[in-house]
Amino acid sequence: MVKKHHKNKHLPILKKERVVLWSVIAVLVLSQLISGWFLAQLWNNERESSKNDLYTFINDTEKERYKYPVISIAENRVYIPEARVYLPLTEVTRDLRYDYFQTGKTTRLSLSTQSFVGAQIQKDDHACDKAVVITQSKDYSETTYSEIGEISPTKDGLRYMTAHNKGTCSIYLGTAQEELIESAKLINQY
């Protein structure tokens, strides 16, 4: 009988230990859930930040590809030396940026403005910064461009002008693209 009484004496202590043990486990589980939630929030923030950093890097790289034209205030002209052409100096052509691409038999002159270059966002078409493109041939295989006219052939054979369709780009604000198109139609060679 003494043994039985001895067992009952420790029984309340075991119940207290179980309550304490389960309380500690509950606190640990709760702290893990809270830590997991904070880690998930941190991961989401880092993922968004990484995406934004990538788009910023791409846009900055695009900016480096474009060149600044030579502006002659005395002659009221904006010169593009590689293509040996000039445009009249206007408010839009004052901020002109261009990309002259020549390889083998292909020559292309892309015109843009400072406000277009590197301003694309993720939903924009990747070629939004090429507001006006002048090429040697009528190759309109890209559906994002539409024909806007011809200029007198340059020494490089540049002749056919296309413009990026406004609907696929959020960077074309106001009339800047239309003004750039009108200026591009006045290109002359020197």
Secondary structure by P-SEA (a helix, b strand, c coil): caaaaaaaaaaaaaaaaaaaaaaaaaaaaaaaaaaaaaaaaaaaaaaaaaaaaaaaaaaaaaaaacccccccccccccccccccccccccccccbbbbbbbbcccbbbbbbbcccccccccccccccccccbbbcccccccccccccccccccccccccbbbbcccccccccccaaaaaaaaaaaacccc
